[in-house]
Amino acid sequence: LSKIVFPFELAPNYGRSPDLLIGKWTLIHWWLVPLILFFIFRKKVTALLNRIAGFIKDCIRTLRRLPRSVYLWVLGLSVLFYVFRVLSFYFIVLYFQQVISGFDLMFAVFLTGLISALPISIGGLGAMEGTLSLCLILFGIVKSSAISIAFINRFIILFLSILGGLVFLFFNASRKKAVKET
């Protein structure tokens, strides 16, 4: 008697508004399912939240011991890092003869950094490229250029990380050698 109704374009419109179907779908999947999962795994979720709260309290306690000059130094380095990161994205986009606004580029860099920090994969591998490609495509970059930009970005990050690691190893080794000699 009743037919299965799927959300979005798959659902036949039997006098109902598709917006209504999407609204019900959203209500069920984004509110009801997590609520049910929370009650099923209540003890584990509570323990995890308590561990996270304890970790945050420890971080705050440690940060309060640092002098203000350290905060300003770290803030300055962070701002400088993100300015250069956005500029490198901008020059890569220009290389592919594409146009994107500065605000859209900053949003893509922010979202890419946020998603790559999630523990989905090792070093955000795949998540970073997918997020960056999707953002760039949504902001009007051609699909092939967006994917190429994402992979070039990953290559640059890996190359600079390896270069920085080698500098650190050699600098740290020479510093240890100098300390042993004195």
N, C-alpha and C positions, 0 to 999 in steps of 0.2 A: 504493500500500500504506500509506504513512504519511500522516497528515493534518497540516496546519499547525496548530500550537498557539499561540494568542495569550495574552499575559499577562492577568491580572486577570479581570474578569467575562466577557470575550469567549471565554475558553478553555472548551471543553467539559470536564467533569470525568470523564476516563476512569480512574477509580479513583485519581487522583492528588490530592494535597492542593493547593488553590490557593496556600497559603503556599509550597510547594515551587516552584511556577512563578514566583511573585513573587521568590523568593530567587535562582533562576537568572537571571531577567531583570535583577535588580539587579546580580548578579555580572558579567554580560556587559556591561551598559551603563555601569555606574559604575566598573568597574575595568579591564576588558579594552580597551574602546574608547579611553579616554584613554591607556592604556599603549601601544597600537599607534600612536596619533597622536603620542605623544611620540617614539617611535623613528623615525617618518617625518620629523618636523620637528625632530629633535634639535639641529641646529646653530642654527636660528632660536630655539628655546626657550632654549638655553644662552646665546645672545647677549642675549636679552631679560632673562633672569635676572641676567646680569652687569651689564647697564645698571641694572636695579632695585637691585642690591646697591651699585653705585657711587653711585647717587642717595641711597640711605639713608645710606651712609657720609658723603657730603657734608652731608646734613641734620644728622647727629649732630655732625659737626665744627663746623658753624655754630652749633648750639644750645649746644655747650659753651662758646662765647665769650660767651654772654649772661649777665648777672648773675642771681642767684637771685630778685630782686624781680620781674623780668620773668616768670619762670615762675609765680610766685604770682599776679601780676596776670592773666595769661592763663588760669590754672586757675580763678580766681575768676570771670572773665567767662564762661568756658565753662559752669561750673556754673550761674551765674545765667541764662544763655541757655537751657539745657535745662530748668531749673525753670519758666521762663516759657513755654517751648514746650509742656511737658506740661500746664501750667495752661490754656493756650489750647485745647489739644485737649479737655481735660476740660470746659471751658465750652461748647465747640461741641457735644460729645456731650450735655451737659445740655440745651442748647437744643432738640435733637431729642427730648428726653424719653426718652433711652436711659440704660442703666446699664452701667458697666464698672468693673472694679477698677483701682486705681492701678497695681498691678504689670503688669496686662495693657496698660494705657495706656502705661506706660514702655517695655514691650517693643515695642509697635507703633511708638512714636516712634523707638526705637533702630533697629529693623529698617528702617523707612522711610528714615531718614537714611543707613543703610548702603547700601541698594539704590539710593537716588537718587544716591549718590556714584559708583556704577559708571558707566563710560563707555558706557552702552547707548544713551542718547539725549541730546539737548542739555538740560542742566540737569535731567536725570532726568524729563523731561516724559513722562508716561504711566506710567513705572516707579514713580514715587512714589505716584501716585493708585491704581494697581493694587495695589501692596503694602499701602497703608494700607486700602483697601477690603477686601481679602482678610483682613487681620489683624482688622479690626473685625467682619467677618462671622463669622470663626472664634471670636471672643470673645463672640458672641451679639447683636451689633447687627443690626437689621433691614437687609436688603440695600439698599433705597432710601436709608435714612438713612446707611449707611456710604459709599455713593457720593457723596451730597451733602456729607458731612463731608469727604471727600477733596478735592472740588472747592473747597469753601469754604476749606480749608487752603491749597490752591494759590493761590487769590485773595489770601488774607491775606499769604502769603509774597511774591507778586509786588508787591502794593501797598506793603508795608513796604520792599521792596528798592528800588522806584522812589523812594519817599519818602526813604530813606537816601541814595540816589544823588544826588538833587537837593540835599539838605542838604550833602553832601560837595562837590558842584560849586560851590555858592554860597559855602560856607565857605572852600574852597580858593582860589576866585577872589578873595575879599575879603582873604585872607591874603597872596596873591601881590601884590595891589595895595598892601597896607600895607608889605610888604617893599621894593617898588620905590620907595615914597615916602621911605623912611628912608635 
